[in-house]
Amino acid sequence: MARWSEKCRMICPFIFILFLHSFAIIFFTRGFLLTRTELSSFSNCSDISQSPCSSSLLYPPPNVTGSDRESAANNDRCWTKPAVDRLVIIILDALRFDFVAPSTFFEEKKPWMDKLQVLQKLASDEGLSAKIFKAIADPPTTSLQRLKGLTTGGLPTFIDVGNSFGAPAITEDNLIHQLVKNGKRVLMMGDDTWLQLFPDHFGISYPFPSFNVKDLDTVDNGCIDHLIPSLYQEDWDVLIAHFLGVDHAGHIFGVDSTPMMQKLDQYNAILEKVTEVLQDQSGPGGLHENTFLLVMGDHGQTLNGDHGGGTAEEVETSLFAMSLSKPPTSISSELDTASCTFDVDGKKICISTIQQLDFAVTMAALLGIPFPFGSIGRVNPELYALSAGTWNGRGTTATHGKCWSSLEVWMQSYVDVLCVNSWQVKKYIDLYSASSVIGFPKEDLLHVADIYAQAQANWPNRLKNLSLFESEFSNESCDSSLSVLLGQINDYSNFLARVAELARSKWTEFDLKLMVLGLGILLVSLFVHLWSIRSVNKLFMVYDASIGNPGISLRFMSALFMVAIRASSFLSNSYILEEGKVANFLLATTGILNLRYSITRRKIAIEAIAFLVLNFILGFSGVRGISKQDVGSSFMNIYPLRMLGINESHFYGMIETVPMLGLILLAFLLYRSTVGNSYWRYLKYFFVTGTILSYILIVVHWFLESKFLPTPMMLEGFGRNIAPRTIYAIGSGLVVLLAFSQACEQNGRISDYIKRVLIATVAMVSAWSSTVLLLLGRQGPLVALMSIVGGWCIIRLQKVAQDTAEGTLGVSVTDSISVTQWSLLSTCLFFYTGHWCNFDGLRYGAAFIGFDDFNLMRQGALLAIDTFGVSHILPILSLPFLVSFQYPYSLISKGNRVFFSNLKKVFLIYGLITAVTTTFTIVCVTIQRRHLMVWGLFAPKYVFDVVGLLLTDVLICLASLYYF
């Protein structure tokens, strides 16, 4: 009982700190990541009677009078006249802009460019009826948020990222709901996320599982099997086909890879078949006489195949649009954003720009259905004008000598559509501000209301002036009408642009009271940390008077300075982007301090030089860690093997073999560290044998997956799934067995404590290592060896510093700079292994090692282990190494109490370092909450840091229970 009472007393500070951090994060998150208020209102056809546009339906041209005007106002339309009969939407997930645009638009041609030549050919040949757009998405660029944004016409908030693996049904008004509500039959095939977002909306659907990023073909083959046959059917009005191969190929292999090129070639072939079928049936009376085709991406991707942030590569995607009915002419140059050049075949091709925010409302206008109630987009003039149906609203006529060209008739119709568009957006923001807790600022609402009121007031006056002008100067009326219509279009567009700007800048409802409360609790936790460390220092004096606190030394000030610099760097977005380099620089600085310390003591330690060399390798090879493949095309381009006379197959074989040899070396080191140790007699067969068996299975898995040698069919399943699952089972079993054995452990001799903790540390780290190494891939053994070398150098340099200090027993308290180095090393390894603090830094492929199907809890756990394995789990569990080799505890009385108090202090200092950096991240997020990159950079950094802080607290609590 006394033993458990002592253990509880030691662990209580960690549990209290965990609770403080949990409450702080909960309060701050509720204030910072509040979701946008989703209104329950839906648009209806009958609503148009309430708009100021309904009386003219909207304003027939001045030359249409009497019964013609009444007939025009009572056409068979809802909010707008339907311009297309059928809509085909083909979504190519993670479609980069340079996948579609000709290479002539870029300074340098890349291997992945000009692969979708069928789209380029159509855009150059079809002239007025086909065009390529650069589509700009709003970050974050995860698939769920982009699909939600595309269908609602709104700006999904950052908090929706958490739902990307378990998409909830969209409950607010959206394009799919309006299609079904107004009698449109929707056919869906491909990514099953659509069924999760819209569970009861599709009459026919062919969903396929989408979360196994290692599977490049299942979803795509399913789409291919159903897409072409469906184009011959009449049982749908809107067809959605969502391909995933390019997204998955990017996640696993990167953009510059053979699988990516193969996918793009496959897409080009299927798109060629699709356009051929559509064009063959586009004649008069044909099934696709008035069909509109869209080939688009939901977001882009980086060269490493990642997305989620707000960089240009991630937010820029492509949209190809083609109408099977050709418009009579082009729109006014004032409305055309296209830039033109010549493609690879020497033909002129033009590319325009569109905001994805405009997609939902533009599609609704083309289909003649109500605009989604929460949409804040603008009907895009260039996309809207591609359909010939938008040019036939009023006809081209000349009455009473007053001429109206096709362009003027179209612009009049477009003004009508923008009038409805502006009225709908104005109605939404008014209701949103009235219903939401905070809403938009009053001064901003007044400003946009004035813009809208001015636009509405200008239109009747412009029409009146135009009629008078036509009466007096009939010959010049055609020219003057264009400027009048263009002025009204600009007025409405200005209003819609201002609303979109307002929403982007102030959409999130920050609750500053909750944010400040959370930050305040976090600051309190820092004082609790400091108070706990001070209490431990006092205990040293109680246990033995010869053990003292050396006070504020140079090494203590250096450690404090390093932590302060790293934490302060988070106040800059540039330093957040280069966080890995900052950590590497600070780690190198501590290495130089160690070297200086040993030189001043006239005892140059080889460990100091080795530590600097290791740091140089981490810094020099940091770029390598973010590659998608252990051997990628970029590596081959840098090192032209053939020019060096090296056979490529031999080189690949060497690359495949080195990690296996490294893993065998790790197994040997583990065996040598335990053989002959009497304390391992009862654990040896379980933990050493189990861990080495796991290492062997990892080698088997890599060998069978490497394709270095032909693999028998019967062994493919073993290498792909059975071996990894066995490794997970062995690791989990060892962790559970270790926890049980420690709980049942009886008190031993005081002199046994250090060795018992060392045994427990080696066993626990070994039990976790196999799973972490497997998920890290072939870089795992090298990372493990660098961790061992780095840890050994830190421990040895700490001992050298203490051995050379004045007095024999003058420095028992743990050296703060050693704990700081331990923390910085773990941060460097996090970035070295290809991770970074953004959602496009998650290595989704690791979550599917050993599994082909998706399970949220299982894949989430594997992804968490891969992400935080080398940065949190292994470093924290191995902290007792810093204490066990530090001090001759057996030479003093109550040595066991000094040992465990010292271990407690190490945990406290490590937790304090993490808490300080997280606090500065939260301060940064609070200050930069209106920054342009808040959702693309600062918010992801906040999420990673607070998750890391909570994980650190939990691991320290569990480690304390296990080791104390």
N, C-alpha and C positions, 0 to 999 in steps of 0.2 A: 504493500500500500504506500509506503514511504517513497518507493521508487517511482510509482506512477504520480504521486504528488509532486515530486521533484521534476519529473518530465513535463507535467502540466504547467508548472511555474516557468519552465524554460520556453515552452511553446506559446504561452498566452500572448506575448507581444506580437508574434507573427499573425496569429488569428485576429487580434484586434486591428492590426494594420490592414489585413485583408478586408475586413468589414468596412473600414474607413475608405479604402480605395474603391470598393464596390459601390458604396453610397455616393461617393464623389463622381464616379463615372456615370452612374445612373442619372443623377441630377443634371450633370453637364450635357450628357447625350440627349436627354429630353428637351433641354433648352436649345441645343445646337442642331440636332438632326431631326427636328420635328418634320413630319410629312406635310405636304401641301394639303389643305382642306379639300376633300373631294365632295363636290356637291351632288345631290341626288336628283337634280333636275335633268330632264331630257328634252331635246328639241322635237317639235312636232310640225307637220305640214301646216296645221291651222295657225301656228304662231305668226306666219307671214302677214296675216291681217293686221297685226299690231305694229308692224314696222312702218316707218315713213316711206319705205320704198314700194309698198303694196299698191298704192294708187296708180302707179305708172307701169307697173310690171313689165318693165318697171317705168320707164319713160320711153314710149315709142318715139321713133324719130319724128321731127317736126312735120315731115311730109306725109305721115300717116295720121289721118284724121277720121272723125266720125265713127262709123261702124268698124272700120279697120282698127282704130285705136282700142275699141272695146273688145274686139276679137283678139287682138294681141295680148290684152290684159287677162283674158280668160282662157288662154291656151292650156292644154293638158300638162300642167307642170305643178311641182310642189313649191320649192323655193326658187329653183332654176329649171330651165327647160333641159331635159335629158339630151346630152350631146352624143353619147355612145350607147350602144346596145349591150355589148359584152366587154368585160375587162379581164385580161390575163396578167397576173402579177407573178413574176418569177423572182424570188429572193435568193441571191447568192450570198450566204452569210460571210461577213468579213471581207467584202469585195473592195479592195483598194482602188483608189482612183486611177493609178497607173496600170491596173490590170485592164482597163477599158480604153482609156485615152491613148491615142497613138504616141509612139516614142518620140515623134517630132515635137511634141509639146514640152519635152524635158531636155535638160542640158546633156544628159548622158543616157544612153540606152542600156537597159538592164535585161538580164535573161528572161524575166517574167513579163516583159512588155510585149505588146502586139500578139498576144496569144488568142484573144477573143476578136479575131479579125472579122468575123461575121457581123458584129455590131458596128465596127468601124466602116465596113463596106456599105451597110445599110444607111448609116448616118451621112455618108458622102454621096451615095447614089440616089436616095429617096428625096433629098432636098427638103421640101417644106413639111413632109409628113414624118420625119424621123430625126431625132437629135440626141446627142449625148450631153448629160448634165454632170457637173461636179456637185454632189449633194453634201451639204454640211450638216452633220449631226451635232446635237448638244450633249456634252459630257454629263455624267459618266457614260461610257460607251459599252456597257454590258448588254447582252442580247435582250434581256427582259425589258430594260428601260427603253431601248430603241423600239421594240415592238409596241410597247405601251405608248411611246411618243408618236409613232407613226399612225397609230389607230385613233388616238384621242385628240391629236393636234395640240397637246399641252407639253409642259416641261416636267417630266417625272423627276422627283427629288432624289437626293443621294441615298436616302435610307432604303430605297427599293433595291439597292445592290444586295442586301441581305437575303432577298427573296429570289435571287437568280437561280438557285438550285431547287426551289420549290415554289414555282410561280403561282400566286393566288389569282383567282378569277378577277378580271377587271369589272368593277361595279359602276364606274362612272360612264357617261355617255361616250360612245365611240363609233367609229366608222362601221365596224362589223355589226354592231347592234342596229344601226340605222339601215344597213342593207337588208337585214333579215326582217326588221319591222316594216319596211316598205316593199316587201314582196320579192326581194332579190334572192335568188338561190345561190348559195355560196358553197363551192367545192374546195376542200383543203387537202393537201398532201405534203408529207415531209416531216419537218421538226414537230414533235409532239407538244412542244411548248404552246402552240396555238390552241390545242384542246384544253390545256390548263388555264389559259387566259380567257378562252371563250368556250366553256364546256357544253353549251346547249345551242350553239349558233349554226353549226354546219349540217346541211342536209346529208351530204356525203363527205366522208373523210377517210384518209389513208395515213394515219400517224405512224411514225417510227421513232424508237428511242434515240434520244439526242445527246445524252451526257457522257457517253463513252468516247472520249476524245481520241482514243487510239483507233477507233473504228472510222475509217475514211469513206466507206462505201455503202453501208446499210441504208442510210437515209437517202443518199443520192440514187442508189439503184432502185429503191422504192418509188422515188419521184419519176425516174425514167420509165419504169414499167407502167405507170398509170398516166403520165402526162400526155404522151402522143395519142393513145386511144381516147382520152377524155376530150381532146380537141375536136373529135368527130361527133361528140355527143351534144344533144340539145337540152340536157337536164340541168344546166347551170347558167348563171348570168355572170358570176365572178369566180374566177379560178385562181387559187393561191398555191404555188409550189415553192417550198422552202428547202433549198439545198444547203448541206452543211460541210461538204468535203473540204472546201478551201479553208474554212475556219479551223477544222480539226488538223488539217495538214500544217497550217501555220503554227498551232499550239505545239505540235509534236516535233516538226522538222524545221520550221521557219519558212520564210518566203523564198529564199534562194536555195531551193532543194528540188530534187528529182520528183518526189511525190506531188509537190505543188505544181510543177510544170505539167505533170500527167493529168492532174485535176483540171487545170485550165484548158488543156487540149480536149478533155472529155466534155467540158462545158461548151466549148466552141462547137463541137460536133452536135450536141443535143440542141443548142440554140439554132443551129443551121436547119435542123429538122423541124423545129417548132415554127420558125419563120416561113419555111417552105410550105408547111401545111396551112398556115394562116393565109398566105398569099394565094395559094391555089383555090381557096374557098372565099376569096374577097370580092369576087365579081358581083354584078347586080343580082340580087336575090340569093346570094351565097350565105352560108352560115356565118361567115366572118366579114360580111360586107361592111359592118360598122363596129368592128372590134378594135379595142385599144390595148396595145402590148406594153408592159413595163418590165424591164430587167434591171434589178436594183440590188444594192447592198444595204444592210441595216447599219453598218459601221465599217470602218477600215481596220487595219492592223499594222503593227510595227514590223520591222524587218525580222524580228524574232517571233512574229506570229501572235503577239499579245495585243490585247485591247482592254479597255476599261477606263483609261485616263482621258486627258483632254489635249494630247499632242496633235499636230496637224495630220500625221499619218493615221491616227485613230479616228478622228472626227471627219476626215474627208473620205467619202465613198463615191460610188458612181450610180447614175440613174440613166438608163437608156429608154427612151419612149418612142413608140411608133404607132401611128394611126393607119388603119387599113383603108380609110377614106381620106383622100388628100384635100387639104384646104386650098382655096383658090389663090391665095397670095400670102405674103409674109406680114408680120406685124410691124408697127412703127419702130424705127431705129431707136427712138427714145425709150422703148420698153424692152429692147433686146440687149441682153448682157453678154452676148456671145463674143468669144475671141476666136479668130480663125487662123488656120495654117494649112499646110499641105501634108497629107498622110504619107506613108511609106511608098504608096503607089503614085504619088504626085497629084492626087485629087484633093480639092479643097474640102476641108472639114471644119465645122464650127462647134465649139463647146460652150455651153452656158452654165450658170450657177443657180442653184436652188437650195433653199433651206428645207431640211426635213420637216421642220415645223409646219411648212405649207402643204405637206403631202395630203393629209386627211381632208382638209377643206377643199383642195383642188379636185380630188377624186369625187367628193360629194357633189361638187358643182357639175362635173362631167356626167355623173350618173343621175342627176336630178333629184337627189334626196336631201333632207335637212342636214345642215352642218352640225357636227358634234357640239353639244352645248358648251363644253369646256375648251374648245379649240381657240387658239389665239393666233393662228396662222393666217396668211393671205393667199387668196387664189392666185397662183403663179401665172402671169400672162403668157409666158412662152410655152409652158406645158399645156395650158388651157387652149391655146391657139392651134396646137397640133391637130386637134380633132376638127374635121370638116363640119361636124354638127354644130360647133359654136359659131360658125359663119352663116348659118342658115336661119337664125332667129327671126330676122325681120325681112330678109330678102334684100336684093339690091333694086332700087327703084328710082324713078325720077318723076316727081309729081309737081305740077304747076311751075315747071321750069327749075325746080330746085333739085340738084343732083346729090345722091348719096352713094359713094363708092362702097365696095365690099369692105374695105378697111374701116371706113367710118361707121358702117353698120355694125361691124364686129366690135369696135371701140365703144359704141353706144351700148351694146349688149354687155360688154365687160364692165362698163360703169354701173349698169344695173346689178351685176353680180357683186361688185365691190361694195355697193350700197347695202346689200343684204349681209355681206361679209362683215362690214363695219358695224352694222346694227347688232348683229349676233355677238360680236366681241364686246361691244359696249354693254350690252345686256348682261353678259357673263361677268365682267369685272365689277359692275355695280352690285350684282347679287353676291359675288364672292366677298367683296369688302363688307357688305352688310351681314353676311353669315359667318365669316371667319372671325377668329378671336382678335386678330390684329389687322389683317387685311392690308391694303395698299395705303401708303401715307396720303393724308388728305390733300396736301399741296400737289402731289403727283396726279391724284385723281381729278382735281380741278383743272390741271393743265391738259390732260388728255380729253377731258370733257369739253374744254374750250376748242380744242382742235377738231373734235367730232362735230360740235355745233357749228363751227365755221364752215366745215366741209358740207354739211347739210344745207346751210343757208346759201352757200355759193352756187349750188346747182340750179335752183329755179332762176336765180338772177342770170346765170350764164345762158340758160336756155332762152330766156326772154330777150337778152341782148343778141343772141344768135339769130332768133326769129326776125328781129328788127333789122339786123344786118343783111339777112337774106332778102328781105323785102326791098331794100334800097340798092344792094349790090349783089344781085343774083349770080353774076358771073364769078365773083370771088368767094362765094359762100362755101364752096367745097374746101378751099384752103383754110378759111377761118374756122370751120367746124372742127378740124383736126386739133388745132391749138386749144379750143374750148374743151373738147373731150379729154385731151391730154392733161389739162389743168385740173379737171375734176378727178381723174385717175390719180394724179400726184397727191391731191388733198386726202383722198381715202387711204392711199398707200402710206402717206406720212403718219396718219393716225394709227394704222395697224403696226407700222414699224416702231412707233413710240410705245405702244402697249407691249410689244414683244421685248423691247429694250427694258422697260420697267419690270416686266415679269422676270427676265433673266437676272437683273441686278438685285431685286428685292422680293423674290418669290418666297424664299424660306422664311418662316416666321421665327426668328431667333427670340428666345425668351431669356433676356439678359439676367433676370433675377435667378433663374435656375442655373444659368451658366456660372454666374458669380458664386452662387452657393456651392456648386460642385468644385470650383477652383479653390474656394476657401477651405472646404473639407480636405482637399488634397494638400494644401499648405499645412493644415493641422497635422496630417499624417507625417509630413517631413519633420516636424518638431517631435512627434512621438518616436520617430526613428532616432533622432539625435539624443533624445532623453534615454532611450533604451541603450544606445551605445555608451552613453556616459555612465549608466548604471552598471554595465558590464565592466567598465574601467575601474569603478569603485570596488567591485567584487575582487578584482585582482589584488588590490591592496589588503582586503580582508583575508584572502586565502594565504598570502605570503607577502610580508613587508618588502622583501627584496625584489618583488615584481612591481615595477612602477610604470607609469605612463610617461614616455619621453617628452610629452608636450608637443608643441608645434615645431616639427622638424622640417628640413628642406624637402624630404620625400613626401611628407604629409601635405605640404603646401603645393608640391608638384601634382600630386593626385587630385587635390581640390581644383587646381588650375585646369587640369585636363578635362575634368567633368564639367566645369563651368564653361569652358570654350565649346565643348561639344554640344552642351545644352543650349548655349546662346546661339549657335549656328542655325538652330531650327527657326529662328526669327526671320530667316531669309529663304525665299523659295529656291534661289540658286544653290544654296548650301544643302537644302533638303535633297535636291536632285543629285548632288555629289556627296551624299552622306557617307557612302562607302569610302571615298577618297579622304574625307575628313577624319574618319575613324582610323584609317590606315596611317595618315600623317601623325595623328596623336599617338598611336601605338609606336611608331618609329621614334617619336620624340622621347617617350619613356625608355625606349631601348638605348638611345643616346645618353640619357641620364644615368642609366645603369652602367654603361661603358665608362662614363666620366667618373662615376662613384668608385668603380673598381680601379681605375687608373690612379685616382687620388690616394687610394689605399695601397698603391704599388703592387696590386695583385690583379692583373688583367685576366678576367674570367673568360674562358672559351665560350661559356653560355651566352655572354653578352654579345659576342660576335655572331654566334649562331642565331640568336634572336633577331638581330638586324638583318641577317641574310634571309631568314624566314619571312620577315616583314617585307623585304624587297620582293620576294617571290609572290606574296599575297597582292602587293600593289601592282606589280608588273603583269600578273596573270589575271587581274580582276576582270578584264574585258572578256577573257576566255570563259569565265563562269556564266555569262549571260547567253552563250550560244545554245541553240536548240539541239545540236548534235555534238557528240564528242569529236567527230571529224566532220566538219561542214565544208561546204563549197568555198566559203570565205577563207578557211584555212588552206585549202588547196590552191586558191588563187594567190595567197601570200607566199606559199612555199611550192613553187612549181617542181614537183617531184621528178618529172621526166627530165627536166633540164639538169637536175642533179644526178641523173643516172640511177634513180631509185625506182625499183619496180613497185607500182601502186598496190598490187595485191599483197606484196610482202609488207609494205608499210601499214596497210589496213590490218593485216594479221598481227603486227607488232602492237598497234594501238589497242586491238581487242585483247591481247594477251597481258599487257602491262597491268591493268587493273586486277586481273585475276592473280597475278604474282604478288601484287601489293596486298591483297586480301589474305593470301597464304602467309605472307610475312606477319600480318596482324595476328593471325591465329597462332603462329609460332611464338610471338612475343607474349601473348596471353598464356600460353602453355609454360614458357620459361619462367614467367613471373609467379607461377603457382606451384610448379613441380618441386617437390622436396619441402614444401611448407607444411608443417604439421597442423597448422590451423585450417588447412583446406581439406583435411582427410574426409570430412563428412559432407563437404560441398563439391568436391572435385568432380565426381562422376556426374553430378547433376548440371552444374553451371559451366564448367570448363568444357565438358563433352558436348553439352547442349549448344553452347555458343560456337564451338568449332564446327559442329555439325551444320549449324545455320550458315556459317561462312562457306562451307563446302557446297551447300545447296545454292548459295548465291552464285558461286563460280559455275555450277551446273546451269543455272538459269541464264546467266550471261552467255555461256558457251552455246547453249541451244538456241538462244535468241539472236546470236551474232551472225548466223548464216555463213560463218567462216568456213565451215565444212558442211556438206549435205547432212540434214537432220532427218532421221527416220520418222515416218508419219506417226508411229506409235509414241514417240518421245516428245512431239510438239506440244501436246496438251500438258505433259508433265512439266516441261520447262516453262511454259507460258503461265499456267495457273497453279498446278499442284505444288511445285517447289516454293513459290512465294507464299502460298497459304500455309504451308508447313512451317516456314520461317516465322510468320506472324504467330502461329500457334505456339511454337517453341518459346518465342520471346515473351508472349503474354503469360504462358505457364511459368516461366522462370521468375517474372516479376511478382506474380501472385505467390509463388512458393517462397520467394525471398521475404516478402512482407509477412507471411505467416510464420516463417522461421524466426524473424526478428521479434515478433510479438510474443513468441513462446520462449525466447532466449532468457536464461537465468543469469543472475549476477555472477560475474567471474572475478578473478583477482584484479586489483587495480592496475597492475602492470600489463594486463591483457587488453585494456581499453583501446589503446592506439591500434594494435594489430587487429582487433575485432572491427573497428571502424574502417580500417584499410580494406579488410576482407569484404565488408559489406559494400564499400564504395566500388571496388573492382567488380564485384558480382553484379551490382545494379547497373553500372555503366555498360558492362558486357551484355547484360540481358537486353538493354535498349539498343545497343549498337547495331545488331544484325538488321533490325527493321529499318533503322535510320539509314544505314549504308545501302540497303536494298533500294530504298526510295530515292536516294541521291543518285543512283545509277553508277556508271563506271568512274565517275569522279570521287565516289565515296571513299575508297581506300586511300587515295592521296589526301583527301580532306582529313581522314582519321589520323594518318601519319603526321600531318602538319599540326593537328591538335595535340597529339602526344608530344611532339618536339617542342611546340610552343609552351605547353603546360610544364614540361620538364625544365625548360629554360627559366620560366617564371619562378618555379619552386627553388631551383638552384640559386638564382640570383637573389632571392629573398633570404636564403640561408647564408649566402656570402655577406650580405649587408648586415645580418645580425651577428655573424661570427666576428666581423671586423669592428663592430660597435664597441664603444668603451664599456667596460664592465662585463662580467661574465653573465649576469642575470639581469641586465638592465633593460632589455627590450623583449618582453614576452608578448606584448600586444601585437596583433597582426599588422603587418606592414600595409598601409592603405594603398600604396601604389601597386602592390602585387594584385590586390583585388580589382583595382582599376584596369590593370593590364589584362586580367582574366576577362573582364567585361568587354574591353575593346577588341580582344582577340575573337571573342564570340561574335561580335558585330561584323568584324572583317570577314569571318567565315560565312556569315549569313549572305553577304553580298558576293563573296567569291563563288558560292554554290549556285549563283544564278537567280537569287531572290532580290527583290527590292520592295519598298513600302508602297506598293500600288497593286490594284487588283489584276493588272496585266503582268504582275510579277509572280503570280501564283502558278505553279507548275502542275496544271491539271492532269497531265499524263501520269504523274506519280500516283494519283489517287486510284488509277485503274490497273496498277501492277498486280497481277494475280486474279483480276476480275474482268469480266466482259460486260456485266450488267451493272446498272446504277442503283445504289441504295444510299439515301441521304446521310444516315448516321455513319455507315461504314466508310464511304468515300470521303465524308467530311473529316473523320478521324485520321485517315491516311494522309489527306492533304494537310491537316494541322501538324502531324508528325514530320512530314517532309519540310514544311515551312519553318517550324520552330525547333526542329531536332538539334541542329548544330548551334543554334543561337540561344536556346533557352534550356531545353531538356537535358542534354549531356553536360553543358557547362555548370549548371546548378547542381546536378547530382554528383559532379566530380569536385565540388568545392572543398570537401574534407581533405583532399590532397594538400591544399595550401596550409592546413593546420597540422597534419600528421607528421610532416617532416620538419617542423619548424623549431621545436623547442624540447630540451631534455626534461620532460615533465616528471620523470621518475626521480629526479634529483631533489624535488621539493615535496613538502607535505601537501596533501590534498591535490595531487597532480591530476587526478581524474576530473576534479571540479574545474581546475584551471583549463584543462584540455577542452571540456565541453563548453565552458564559458567563451573560450577563444573561438570555437566553432560557431557558437551563437553569434559572436561579433562579426565573423566573416559573412554569415548569412545576412545580418543586419546591414553591413556596409554594401554588399552586393545589391540588396533590395533598395537601399537608399539611392545608389547610383541610377538604378532603373527609374525610381520614382522621381528623381530630380529631372532627368531627361524628359520623362513624360509630362511633368508639370510645365516645363518650358514649351513643349509641343502644344499643350492646352492654352498657354498664354499666347502663343503664336496664332493658334486658330481663332482665339477670341479677338485678337487685334486685326487679323486678316479676314474676318468673316465676310467682308464685302469685296474681297480681292477677286480679280478675274479668274484666278486659278483655284479658288476655294474648293470646288468640287472635283477638279481634276488632279489636285496635288495635296492641299492641306488636309482635306477631309480624309482621304485614304491614309495619309501619314498618321492622323489622329487615331483612326480605327486600328491600324497595326500596332501603334504604341500602347494604346489602352488594353488591347487584347494581350499584348506581350507583358504589360504590367500585372494584369490579373493572373496570367499564367505563371509569372515569376513568383507571385505571392502564394499561389496554390502549390507550386513545386517546392517552395521553401517550407511551407507548412508540412507537406507530406515528407520531405527529406528530414525535417526535424523529428517527426514521429518515428521515422525509420532509423536515423542515426543516433539520436539521443538515448 
